[in-house]
Amino acid sequence: MIYSDIRVNIFTMDFSFKILDKHHINDVIPLVYKLNEGRVSETLLKERFREMVEQNYECAVILDKEKLIGVTGLWFCTRHYVGKSVELDHVYISEEYRSMGLGKKFMQWITKYCQSKGCNSMELNTYVNNYPSHKFYCNEGMEIWGYHFFKHL
């Protein structure tokens, strides 16, 4: 099933959500660079995204007309504890577009899209000090199940 983009009109602005064609993946680099506060170079992000699009990864975006203003990665897999699942990654909306209801609409669109692909669960990680995101995701019906541990190798 091909899932088409959707247009949303909020306060006379014209927004759309869609899955980005993998050949245009570099378009998201500036937003992901901002999300990571420059901790990962744009060159390294380009290398990593080039690999990611060849895996079980898709990239959903928000557009204001033709301007890219939001992004999230979608990692698809089957997990032993929930079945077919999607993990959201690098969720980011440009600061000037926040608090307009776009995040809620984007999550609704992502949910429907992932359900159309057979997913029965969604999960994500968020930084422990990103309190506004915790509130947002809880308001979207997500539950905190545990901690995410990390170690550089």
PyRosetta script that sets phi, psi and omega in degrees:
from pyrosetta import init, pose_from_sequence

init()
pose = pose_from_sequence("MIYSDIRVNIFTMDFSFKILDKHHINDVIPLVYKLNEGRVSETLLKERFREMVEQNYECAVILDKEKLIGVTGLWFCTRHYVGKSVELDHVYISEEYRSMGLGKKFMQWITKYCQSKGCNSMELNTYVNNYPSHKFYCNEGMEIWGYHFFKHL")
pose.set_psi(1, 131.4)
pose.set_omega(1, 176.1)
pose.set_phi(2, -92.5)
pose.set_psi(2, 127.0)
pose.set_omega(2, -178.3)
pose.set_phi(3, -102.6)
pose.set_psi(3, 113.7)
pose.set_omega(3, -175.2)
pose.set_phi(4, -82.3)
pose.set_psi(4, 166.3)
pose.set_omega(4, 178.0)
pose.set_phi(5, -72.9)
pose.set_psi(5, 164.9)
pose.set_omega(5, 179.9)
pose.set_phi(6, -128.7)
pose.set_psi(6, 143.7)
pose.set_omega(6, 178.5)
pose.set_phi(7, -104.4)
pose.set_psi(7, 139.5)
pose.set_omega(7, -179.3)
pose.set_phi(8, -130.3)
pose.set_psi(8, 131.0)
pose.set_omega(8, 177.7)
pose.set_phi(9, -108.0)
pose.set_psi(9, 110.1)
pose.set_omega(9, 178.4)
pose.set_phi(10, -118.7)
pose.set_psi(10, 117.8)
pose.set_omega(10, 179.1)
pose.set_phi(11, 53.6)
pose.set_psi(11, 46.3)
pose.set_omega(11, 178.8)
pose.set_phi(12, 65.8)
pose.set_psi(12, 8.7)
pose.set_omega(12, 174.2)
pose.set_phi(13, -91.3)
pose.set_psi(13, 152.6)
pose.set_omega(13, -174.9)
pose.set_phi(14, -112.1)
pose.set_psi(14, 99.3)
pose.set_omega(14, -178.3)
pose.set_phi(15, -106.3)
pose.set_psi(15, 150.9)
pose.set_omega(15, 173.2)
pose.set_phi(16, -140.2)
pose.set_psi(16, 152.5)
pose.set_omega(16, 177.1)
pose.set_phi(17, -117.1)
pose.set_psi(17, 140.3)
pose.set_omega(17, 177.3)
pose.set_phi(18, -161.7)
pose.set_psi(18, 166.4)
pose.set_omega(18, 172.0)
pose.set_phi(19, -87.9)
pose.set_psi(19, 126.5)
pose.set_omega(19, -178.0)
pose.set_phi(20, -75.7)
pose.set_psi(20, 133.0)
pose.set_omega(20, 173.7)
pose.set_phi(21, -61.6)
pose.set_psi(21, 135.1)
pose.set_omega(21, -174.5)
pose.set_phi(22, -60.9)
pose.set_psi(22, -20.7)
pose.set_omega(22, 178.1)
pose.set_phi(23, -73.4)
pose.set_psi(23, -11.0)
pose.set_omega(23, 178.9)
pose.set_phi(24, -111.4)
pose.set_psi(24, 18.9)
pose.set_omega(24, -174.7)
pose.set_phi(25, -59.6)
pose.set_psi(25, -30.6)
pose.set_omega(25, -179.6)
pose.set_phi(26, -64.9)
pose.set_psi(26, -16.1)
pose.set_omega(26, 177.8)
pose.set_phi(27, -61.8)
pose.set_psi(27, -26.0)
pose.set_omega(27, -177.4)
pose.set_phi(28, -87.0)
pose.set_psi(28, -10.1)
pose.set_omega(28, -175.2)
pose.set_phi(29, -54.0)
pose.set_psi(29, -46.9)
pose.set_omega(29, -179.0)
pose.set_phi(30, -59.5)
pose.set_psi(30, -38.4)
pose.set_omega(30, 179.9)
pose.set_phi(31, -70.3)
pose.set_psi(31, -43.6)
pose.set_omega(31, 179.9)
pose.set_phi(32, -67.7)
pose.set_psi(32, -33.6)
pose.set_omega(32, 175.6)
pose.set_phi(33, -60.9)
pose.set_psi(33, -44.9)
pose.set_omega(33, 177.3)
pose.set_phi(34, -63.0)
pose.set_psi(34, -42.9)
pose.set_omega(34, 179.6)
pose.set_phi(35, -56.9)
pose.set_psi(35, -42.0)
pose.set_omega(35, -178.8)
pose.set_phi(36, -85.0)
pose.set_psi(36, 6.4)
pose.set_omega(36, 178.2)
pose.set_phi(37, 51.3)
pose.set_psi(37, 35.9)
pose.set_omega(37, 176.4)
pose.set_phi(38, 75.6)
pose.set_psi(38, 8.3)
pose.set_omega(38, -178.4)
pose.set_phi(39, -71.0)
pose.set_psi(39, -22.3)
pose.set_omega(39, 177.3)
pose.set_phi(40, -119.9)
pose.set_psi(40, 126.7)
pose.set_omega(40, -175.9)
pose.set_phi(41, -64.8)
pose.set_psi(41, 154.8)
pose.set_omega(41, 177.3)
pose.set_phi(42, -61.5)
pose.set_psi(42, -36.1)
pose.set_omega(42, 178.4)
pose.set_phi(43, -62.1)
pose.set_psi(43, -45.8)
pose.set_omega(43, 179.0)
pose.set_phi(44, -67.5)
pose.set_psi(44, -38.2)
pose.set_omega(44, 176.2)
pose.set_phi(45, -60.1)
pose.set_psi(45, -42.1)
pose.set_omega(45, 178.5)
pose.set_phi(46, -61.5)
pose.set_psi(46, -42.8)
pose.set_omega(46, 177.7)
pose.set_phi(47, -61.7)
pose.set_psi(47, -46.3)
pose.set_omega(47, -177.3)
pose.set_phi(48, -67.0)
pose.set_psi(48, -42.6)
pose.set_omega(48, 178.8)
pose.set_phi(49, -65.3)
pose.set_psi(49, -34.1)
pose.set_omega(49, 176.9)
pose.set_phi(50, -59.7)
pose.set_psi(50, -38.7)
pose.set_omega(50, 176.5)
pose.set_phi(51, -73.7)
pose.set_psi(51, -42.6)
pose.set_omega(51, -175.0)
pose.set_phi(52, -59.3)
pose.set_psi(52, -41.9)
pose.set_omega(52, -176.7)
pose.set_phi(53, -66.7)
pose.set_psi(53, -11.5)
pose.set_omega(53, 176.9)
pose.set_phi(54, -94.7)
pose.set_psi(54, 1.8)
pose.set_omega(54, 179.4)
pose.set_phi(55, -107.9)
pose.set_psi(55, -160.8)
pose.set_omega(55, 179.9)
pose.set_phi(56, -83.3)
pose.set_psi(56, 51.5)
pose.set_omega(56, -173.0)
pose.set_phi(57, -123.1)
pose.set_psi(57, 138.4)
pose.set_omega(57, 170.0)
pose.set_phi(58, -132.6)
pose.set_psi(58, 160.1)
pose.set_omega(58, -178.2)
pose.set_phi(59, -123.6)
pose.set_psi(59, 119.4)
pose.set_omega(59, 176.9)
pose.set_phi(60, -98.3)
pose.set_psi(60, 142.1)
pose.set_omega(60, -176.8)
pose.set_phi(61, -134.1)
pose.set_psi(61, 159.3)
pose.set_omega(61, 171.1)
pose.set_phi(62, -112.8)
pose.set_psi(62, 132.9)
pose.set_omega(62, 177.9)
pose.set_phi(63, -119.4)
pose.set_psi(63, 138.8)
pose.set_omega(63, 168.0)
pose.set_phi(64, -103.4)
pose.set_psi(64, 99.9)
pose.set_omega(64, -167.1)
pose.set_phi(65, 58.0)
pose.set_psi(65, -105.8)
pose.set_omega(65, 178.9)
pose.set_phi(66, -108.5)
pose.set_psi(66, -1.4)
pose.set_omega(66, -177.3)
pose.set_phi(67, -85.8)
pose.set_psi(67, 125.5)
pose.set_omega(67, 178.3)
pose.set_phi(68, -75.9)
pose.set_psi(68, 119.5)
pose.set_omega(68, -175.7)
pose.set_phi(69, -124.5)
pose.set_psi(69, -9.2)
pose.set_omega(69, -179.6)
pose.set_phi(70, -152.8)
pose.set_psi(70, 155.9)
pose.set_omega(70, -175.3)
pose.set_phi(71, -154.8)
pose.set_psi(71, 150.1)
pose.set_omega(71, 163.5)
pose.set_phi(72, -153.9)
pose.set_psi(72, 144.3)
pose.set_omega(72, 173.1)
pose.set_phi(73, -86.9)
pose.set_psi(73, 150.7)
pose.set_omega(73, 177.8)
pose.set_phi(74, -126.8)
pose.set_psi(74, 112.9)
pose.set_omega(74, 178.0)
pose.set_phi(75, -102.8)
pose.set_psi(75, 120.1)
pose.set_omega(75, -178.1)
pose.set_phi(76, -101.4)
pose.set_psi(76, 135.1)
pose.set_omega(76, 178.1)
pose.set_phi(77, -162.3)
pose.set_psi(77, 172.9)
pose.set_omega(77, 172.9)
pose.set_phi(78, -112.1)
pose.set_psi(78, 127.2)
pose.set_omega(78, -178.5)
pose.set_phi(79, -112.0)
pose.set_psi(79, 142.7)
pose.set_omega(79, -175.9)
pose.set_phi(80, -61.6)
pose.set_psi(80, -28.4)
pose.set_omega(80, -174.2)
pose.set_phi(81, -94.3)
pose.set_psi(81, -11.5)
pose.set_omega(81, -179.2)
pose.set_phi(82, -140.3)
pose.set_psi(82, -8.7)
pose.set_omega(82, -177.2)
pose.set_phi(83, 87.4)
pose.set_psi(83, -147.9)
pose.set_omega(83, -177.0)
pose.set_phi(84, -67.9)
pose.set_psi(84, 126.5)
pose.set_omega(84, -170.0)
pose.set_phi(85, -138.1)
pose.set_psi(85, 160.1)
pose.set_omega(85, 171.5)
pose.set_phi(86, -126.3)
pose.set_psi(86, 136.8)
pose.set_omega(86, 174.8)
pose.set_phi(87, -112.5)
pose.set_psi(87, 122.4)
pose.set_omega(87, 176.9)
pose.set_phi(88, -79.3)
pose.set_psi(88, 143.1)
pose.set_omega(88, -176.5)
pose.set_phi(89, -138.9)
pose.set_psi(89, 148.2)
pose.set_omega(89, 178.3)
pose.set_phi(90, 42.0)
pose.set_psi(90, 57.9)
pose.set_omega(90, 177.1)
pose.set_phi(91, -76.6)
pose.set_psi(91, 124.3)
pose.set_omega(91, -177.1)
pose.set_phi(92, -153.0)
pose.set_psi(92, 134.5)
pose.set_omega(92, 171.8)
pose.set_phi(93, -125.5)
pose.set_psi(93, 132.7)
pose.set_omega(93, 179.9)
pose.set_phi(94, -52.4)
pose.set_psi(94, 140.3)
pose.set_omega(94, -173.1)
pose.set_phi(95, -53.5)
pose.set_psi(95, -40.8)
pose.set_omega(95, -176.3)
pose.set_phi(96, -70.3)
pose.set_psi(96, -7.9)
pose.set_omega(96, 179.8)
pose.set_phi(97, -109.5)
pose.set_psi(97, 6.5)
pose.set_omega(97, -179.5)
pose.set_phi(98, -81.0)
pose.set_psi(98, 161.0)
pose.set_omega(98, 178.8)
pose.set_phi(99, 62.5)
pose.set_psi(99, 32.0)
pose.set_omega(99, 177.8)
pose.set_phi(100, -117.6)
pose.set_psi(100, 2.2)
pose.set_omega(100, -177.2)
pose.set_phi(101, 88.9)
pose.set_psi(101, 0.8)
pose.set_omega(101, -178.6)
pose.set_phi(102, -66.8)
pose.set_psi(102, -39.0)
pose.set_omega(102, 180.0)
pose.set_phi(103, -59.5)
pose.set_psi(103, -43.9)
pose.set_omega(103, 178.7)
pose.set_phi(104, -62.8)
pose.set_psi(104, -46.2)
pose.set_omega(104, 179.3)
pose.set_phi(105, -64.2)
pose.set_psi(105, -40.2)
pose.set_omega(105, 179.3)
pose.set_phi(106, -62.7)
pose.set_psi(106, -45.0)
pose.set_omega(106, 178.9)
pose.set_phi(107, -63.0)
pose.set_psi(107, -38.8)
pose.set_omega(107, 177.2)
pose.set_phi(108, -62.7)
pose.set_psi(108, -43.6)
pose.set_omega(108, 179.5)
pose.set_phi(109, -64.8)
pose.set_psi(109, -45.1)
pose.set_omega(109, 179.4)
pose.set_phi(110, -60.4)
pose.set_psi(110, -44.2)
pose.set_omega(110, 179.6)
pose.set_phi(111, -57.6)
pose.set_psi(111, -49.6)
pose.set_omega(111, 180.0)
pose.set_phi(112, -63.4)
pose.set_psi(112, -41.6)
pose.set_omega(112, 179.5)
pose.set_phi(113, -61.1)
pose.set_psi(113, -47.9)
pose.set_omega(113, -177.7)
pose.set_phi(114, -67.6)
pose.set_psi(114, -35.4)
pose.set_omega(114, 174.6)
pose.set_phi(115, -63.1)
pose.set_psi(115, -38.1)
pose.set_omega(115, 179.5)
pose.set_phi(116, -65.8)
pose.set_psi(116, -20.4)
pose.set_omega(116, 177.5)
pose.set_phi(117, -94.4)
pose.set_psi(117, 5.5)
pose.set_omega(117, 176.2)
pose.set_phi(118, 91.6)
pose.set_psi(118, 7.7)
pose.set_omega(118, 179.3)
pose.set_phi(119, -75.0)
pose.set_psi(119, 142.1)
pose.set_omega(119, 176.1)
pose.set_phi(120, -117.5)
pose.set_psi(120, 5.3)
pose.set_omega(120, 176.2)
pose.set_phi(121, -154.0)
pose.set_psi(121, 158.4)
pose.set_omega(121, 179.9)
pose.set_phi(122, -137.7)
pose.set_psi(122, 140.5)
pose.set_omega(122, 176.2)
pose.set_phi(123, -145.3)
pose.set_psi(123, 166.4)
pose.set_omega(123, 177.9)
pose.set_phi(124, -162.1)
pose.set_psi(124, 166.0)
pose.set_omega(124, 172.2)
pose.set_phi(125, -112.9)
pose.set_psi(125, 148.3)
pose.set_omega(125, 173.9)
pose.set_phi(126, -140.3)
pose.set_psi(126, 149.3)
pose.set_omega(126, -178.3)
pose.set_phi(127, -63.5)
pose.set_psi(127, 142.5)
pose.set_omega(127, -174.0)
pose.set_phi(128, -61.3)
pose.set_psi(128, -28.4)
pose.set_omega(128, -178.6)
pose.set_phi(129, -94.9)
pose.set_psi(129, 6.8)
pose.set_omega(129, 179.4)
pose.set_phi(130, -92.6)
pose.set_psi(130, 69.3)
pose.set_omega(130, -174.5)
pose.set_phi(131, -59.2)
pose.set_psi(131, -39.4)
pose.set_omega(131, 178.3)
pose.set_phi(132, -59.9)
pose.set_psi(132, -35.6)
pose.set_omega(132, 179.2)
pose.set_phi(133, -69.3)
pose.set_psi(133, -35.8)
pose.set_omega(133, 178.7)
pose.set_phi(134, -59.3)
pose.set_psi(134, -47.3)
pose.set_omega(134, 179.8)
pose.set_phi(135, -62.5)
pose.set_psi(135, -44.7)
pose.set_omega(135, -179.2)
pose.set_phi(136, -59.1)
pose.set_psi(136, -51.0)
pose.set_omega(136, -176.7)
pose.set_phi(137, -66.4)
pose.set_psi(137, -36.3)
pose.set_omega(137, 175.1)
pose.set_phi(138, -63.2)
pose.set_psi(138, -41.6)
pose.set_omega(138, 177.1)
pose.set_phi(139, -64.3)
pose.set_psi(139, -22.9)
pose.set_omega(139, 177.8)
pose.set_phi(140, -87.8)
pose.set_psi(140, 7.7)
pose.set_omega(140, 176.0)
pose.set_phi(141, 89.5)
pose.set_psi(141, 8.2)
pose.set_omega(141, 178.5)
pose.set_phi(142, -85.2)
pose.set_psi(142, 149.8)
pose.set_omega(142, -179.9)
pose.set_phi(143, -115.8)
pose.set_psi(143, 148.3)
pose.set_omega(143, 175.6)
pose.set_phi(144, -84.9)
pose.set_psi(144, 117.2)
pose.set_omega(144, -176.9)
pose.set_phi(145, -103.7)
pose.set_psi(145, -19.0)
pose.set_omega(145, -176.3)
pose.set_phi(146, 178.7)
pose.set_psi(146, -162.0)
pose.set_omega(146, 179.0)
pose.set_phi(147, -111.9)
pose.set_psi(147, 152.3)
pose.set_omega(147, 175.5)
pose.set_phi(148, -105.4)
pose.set_psi(148, 119.0)
pose.set_omega(148, 179.1)
pose.set_phi(149, -101.4)
pose.set_psi(149, 148.7)
pose.set_omega(149, -175.1)
pose.set_phi(150, -142.5)
pose.set_psi(150, 144.9)
pose.set_omega(150, 175.1)
pose.set_phi(151, -148.2)
pose.set_psi(151, 128.4)
pose.set_omega(151, 172.7)
pose.set_phi(152, -71.4)
pose.set_psi(152, 138.7)
pose.set_omega(152, 176.4)
pose.set_phi(153, -107.8)
pose.dump_pdb("model.pdb")
